[in-house]
Amino acid sequence: MKAKINSKTNSKMNPKWNLFFAAALLGAYMLISHGIPIVPVLGGCALAALFTWRQIARKPVPQPARIR
């Protein structure tokens, strides 16, 4: 079974921002509720969003043609 490739990013995995925000919110809640200061938690969420955005914005590397 072949994986469906998204023509927009030409990759098998396309990050979904709604899932990222849900995970970041849940993770931030868990950390803050256990006593971690808010500023480092929000900074970590912002840094993770920046890395994800940069990875999406990069031009995809052309993949070699597959010989069948």
ABEGO torsion letter per residue (X at the ends): XBBBBBAAAGBABBBBAAAAAAAAAAAAAAAAAAGBBAAAAAAAAAAAAAAAAAAAABBBBBBBBBBX
